[in-house]
Amino acid sequence: MPNVPPSSSLQIQPGEALGPLSLSASLHSTLTTILSNKSTFPRINISFNSDDPVSSPIYIELEANGVRLRFDGDSQRLALIEVTEFGPTGLLYSDSNLRYTTFNLSSR
């Protein structure tokens, strides 16, 4: 089978970005980007510590994409882009599709 990415793929730029999501971008600009790309990011979940919202991290979970974003509480800048699940969204690196493969070790 050819190495064809899913219809929704995000380009990895190490230390910089995942698709349109850029490290050090503000919470506001990232939310604007996500909401303007509803076909790529159909569902979001935002969580934060309501007891200490300024110094605690803010998380945006892009469940349909298998991606979690962590923002610093005080600066509200994107500090970490984490791929939590491979498969829902295609990941491209240097224009090559990255695939997550599982191995069945019990058959050995």
Backbone as CSV, one residue per row, in Angstrom:
resi,resn,N_x,N_y,N_z,CA_x,CA_y,CA_z,C_x,C_y,C_z
1,MET,0.854,-1.183,0.000,0.000,0.000,0.000,0.891,1.234,0.000
2,PRO,0.604,2.237,-0.840,1.435,3.440,-0.873,1.316,4.231,0.417
3,ASN,2.345,5.010,0.700,2.408,5.814,1.915,1.645,7.123,1.686
4,VAL,0.297,7.049,1.707,-0.559,8.196,1.423,-1.107,8.748,2.721
5,PRO,-0.932,10.067,2.971,-1.443,10.640,4.218,-2.958,10.736,4.206
6,PRO,-3.586,10.744,5.397,-5.029,10.973,5.471,-5.377,12.333,4.874
7,SER,-6.676,12.542,4.628,-7.095,13.797,4.009,-6.727,15.014,4.847
8,SER,-6.646,14.839,6.159,-6.252,15.920,7.055,-4.858,15.617,7.592
9,SER,-3.859,16.337,7.113,-2.479,16.105,7.542,-1.866,17.403,8.032
10,LEU,-0.997,17.276,9.026,-0.313,18.434,9.592,1.192,18.263,9.419
11,GLN,1.846,19.293,8.935,3.285,19.285,8.716,3.997,19.549,10.041
12,ILE,4.949,18.678,10.387,5.752,18.852,11.599,6.937,19.748,11.271
13,GLN,7.122,20.782,12.083,8.288,21.655,11.992,8.933,21.635,13.379
14,PRO,9.895,20.727,13.596,10.460,20.545,14.932,10.916,21.851,15.584
15,GLY,10.510,22.033,16.835,10.879,23.222,17.589,10.131,24.467,17.183
16,GLU,9.198,24.335,16.206,8.483,25.513,15.712,6.975,25.358,15.678
17,ALA,6.479,24.300,15.004,5.043,24.240,14.763,4.589,22.839,14.382
18,LEU,3.273,22.655,14.461,2.584,21.496,13.919,1.442,22.057,13.098
19,GLY,1.589,21.996,11.781,0.590,22.617,10.914,0.505,24.096,11.215
20,PRO,-0.709,24.622,11.420,-0.863,26.053,11.703,-0.658,26.416,13.175
21,LEU,-0.305,25.455,14.014,-0.152,25.683,15.455,1.316,25.947,15.766
22,SER,1.644,27.183,16.113,3.036,27.580,16.328,3.372,27.736,17.799
23,LEU,4.514,27.171,18.181,5.000,27.369,19.543,5.195,28.851,19.821
24,SER,4.944,29.273,21.008,5.001,30.644,21.520,3.880,31.543,21.000
25,ALA,2.937,30.987,20.251,1.770,31.768,19.823,0.880,32.022,21.039
26,SER,0.136,33.099,21.019,-0.748,33.414,22.141,-1.954,32.485,22.158
27,LEU,-2.551,32.341,23.322,-3.764,31.541,23.473,-4.849,32.059,22.538
28,HIS,-4.993,33.363,22.485,-6.015,33.977,21.637,-5.788,33.650,20.163
29,SER,-4.571,33.825,19.671,-4.329,33.562,18.247,-4.460,32.077,17.925
30,THR,-4.090,31.209,18.858,-4.231,29.774,18.628,-5.702,29.376,18.581
31,LEU,-6.503,29.905,19.502,-7.944,29.626,19.469,-8.570,30.152,18.182
32,THR,-8.150,31.319,17.731,-8.652,31.878,16.473,-8.307,30.959,15.305
33,THR,-7.076,30.453,15.291,-6.643,29.532,14.237,-7.464,28.251,14.262
34,ILE,-7.648,27.680,15.436,-8.409,26.434,15.567,-9.851,26.632,15.120
35,LEU,-10.477,27.695,15.590,-11.882,27.944,15.257,-12.087,28.283,13.787
36,SER,-11.073,28.837,13.136,-11.201,29.149,11.707,-10.887,27.942,10.825
37,ASN,-10.441,26.852,11.431,-10.149,25.613,10.695,-10.982,24.461,11.262
38,LYS,-12.299,24.643,11.313,-13.187,23.645,11.916,-13.157,22.307,11.192
39,SER,-12.867,22.296,9.908,-12.810,21.018,9.205,-11.582,20.211,9.640
40,THR,-10.498,20.881,9.988,-9.294,20.206,10.465,-9.387,19.911,11.956
41,PHE,-9.944,20.852,12.727,-10.053,20.719,14.185,-11.537,20.783,14.581
42,PRO,-12.273,19.673,14.433,-13.726,19.724,14.662,-14.152,19.832,16.126
43,ARG,-13.310,19.369,17.068,-13.697,19.418,18.489,-12.522,19.899,19.320
44,ILE,-12.834,20.775,20.296,-11.798,21.216,21.227,-12.329,21.129,22.652
45,ASN,-11.410,20.917,23.571,-11.737,20.892,24.993,-10.677,21.731,25.693
46,ILE,-11.109,22.743,26.427,-10.188,23.633,27.133,-10.291,23.344,28.628
47,SER,-9.135,23.188,29.280,-9.152,22.970,30.727,-8.061,23.801,31.391
48,PHE,-8.349,24.190,32.641,-7.412,24.981,33.428,-7.789,24.836,34.890
49,ASN,-6.895,25.232,35.776,-7.129,25.169,37.212,-7.847,26.451,37.627
50,SER,-9.112,26.355,37.946,-9.882,27.550,38.303,-9.459,28.142,39.648
51,ASP,-8.772,27.351,40.491,-8.292,27.870,41.771,-7.038,28.726,41.603
52,ASP,-6.276,28.479,40.550,-5.026,29.207,40.309,-4.819,29.389,38.798
53,PRO,-5.712,30.139,38.137,-5.658,30.213,36.675,-4.451,30.962,36.115
54,VAL,-3.833,31.834,36.892,-2.735,32.646,36.370,-1.432,31.866,36.296
55,SER,-1.122,31.077,37.312,0.166,30.388,37.301,0.084,28.923,36.848
56,SER,-1.117,28.393,36.686,-1.283,27.005,36.239,-1.407,26.956,34.714
57,PRO,-0.962,25.848,34.110,-1.066,25.733,32.653,-2.513,25.654,32.176
58,ILE,-2.702,26.046,30.944,-3.990,25.947,30.259,-3.803,24.884,29.183
59,TYR,-4.761,23.967,29.064,-4.660,22.888,28.085,-5.787,22.991,27.072
60,ILE,-5.446,22.775,25.819,-6.442,22.612,24.771,-6.244,21.215,24.212
61,GLU,-7.282,20.409,24.310,-7.262,19.040,23.797,-8.008,19.035,22.462
62,LEU,-7.311,18.645,21.414,-7.915,18.482,20.098,-8.156,16.982,19.932
63,GLU,-9.243,16.522,20.538,-9.512,15.093,20.660,-9.578,14.375,19.321
64,ALA,-10.218,14.968,18.350,-10.372,14.317,17.050,-9.047,14.193,16.314
65,ASN,-8.051,14.975,16.723,-6.756,14.978,16.059,-5.679,14.243,16.846
66,GLY,-5.971,13.899,18.101,-4.968,13.261,18.931,-3.844,14.207,19.308
67,VAL,-4.192,15.469,19.572,-3.191,16.497,19.893,-3.623,17.246,21.147
68,ARG,-2.635,17.538,22.001,-2.881,18.359,23.200,-1.902,19.524,23.178
69,LEU,-2.399,20.708,23.510,-1.596,21.929,23.550,-1.521,22.421,24.989
70,ARG,-0.330,22.792,25.432,-0.175,23.342,26.785,0.332,24.767,26.698
71,PHE,-0.386,25.663,27.358,-0.030,27.071,27.410,0.438,27.410,28.815
72,ASP,1.456,28.246,28.938,1.861,28.748,30.246,0.738,29.629,30.776
73,GLY,0.422,29.489,32.053,-0.674,30.251,32.638,-0.427,31.739,32.655
74,ASP,0.788,32.141,33.021,1.044,33.579,33.159,1.210,34.274,31.810
75,SER,1.926,33.690,30.876,2.152,34.351,29.581,1.072,34.017,28.556
76,GLN,0.333,32.933,28.786,-0.667,32.425,27.851,-0.078,32.203,26.457
77,ARG,1.140,31.692,26.426,1.836,31.356,25.178,1.935,29.838,25.058
78,LEU,1.845,29.345,23.823,1.909,27.912,23.574,3.310,27.392,23.871
79,ALA,3.411,26.510,24.868,4.700,26.007,25.329,4.983,24.586,24.843
80,LEU,3.927,23.793,24.577,4.128,22.392,24.218,3.021,21.928,23.285
81,ILE,3.409,21.251,22.212,2.475,20.576,21.322,2.754,19.088,21.473
82,GLU,1.759,18.351,21.925,1.938,16.929,22.216,0.995,16.087,21.356
83,VAL,1.542,15.121,20.642,0.724,14.167,19.900,0.404,13.042,20.870
84,THR,-0.870,12.902,21.213,-1.298,11.908,22.199,-1.802,10.634,21.546
85,GLU,-2.162,10.713,20.277,-2.681,9.546,19.574,-2.309,9.650,18.105
86,PHE,-1.593,8.657,17.630,-1.227,8.633,16.221,-2.363,8.019,15.423
87,GLY,-2.640,8.549,14.279,-3.653,7.968,13.426,-4.779,8.894,13.036
88,PRO,-5.402,9.611,14.005,-6.537,10.448,13.619,-6.184,11.516,12.580
89,THR,-5.003,12.075,12.703,-4.542,13.099,11.774,-3.216,12.648,11.192
90,GLY,-3.044,12.840,9.902,-1.769,12.503,9.293,-0.688,13.463,9.741
91,LEU,0.505,12.951,9.947,1.646,13.779,10.330,2.675,13.696,9.212
92,LEU,3.094,14.852,8.751,4.084,14.925,7.688,5.367,15.527,8.221
93,TYR,6.484,14.913,7.860,7.796,15.458,8.193,8.624,15.436,6.919
94,SER,9.122,16.596,6.527,9.851,16.731,5.261,9.022,16.138,4.124
95,ASP,7.723,16.423,4.135,6.759,15.978,3.129,6.623,14.460,3.039
96,SER,7.061,13.733,4.050,6.870,12.284,4.123,5.844,11.978,5.201
97,ASN,4.929,11.076,4.890,3.903,10.689,5.840,4.513,9.809,6.921
98,LEU,4.288,10.171,8.180,4.734,9.346,9.297,3.605,8.412,9.665
99,ARG,3.934,7.175,9.849,2.923,6.192,10.220,3.269,5.603,11.567
100,TYR,2.256,5.311,12.326,2.422,4.643,13.604,2.057,3.183,13.379
101,THR,2.966,2.304,13.651,2.750,0.891,13.428,2.790,0.159,14.763
102,THR,1.841,-0.736,14.959,1.852,-1.559,16.156,2.372,-2.937,15.788
103,PHE,3.008,-3.574,16.730,3.566,-4.896,16.504,2.870,-5.887,17.432
104,ASN,2.572,-7.041,16.913,1.972,-8.101,17.713,3.104,-8.999,18.197
105,LEU,3.509,-8.836,19.443,4.621,-9.597,19.987,4.207,-10.996,20.431
106,SER,2.928,-11.237,20.595,2.470,-12.546,21.079,2.596,-13.630,20.013
107,SER,2.751,-13.277,18.752,2.833,-14.281,17.696,4.225,-14.846,17.521
108,ARG,5.198,-14.408,18.304,6.583,-14.899,18.179,6.819,-16.146,18.961
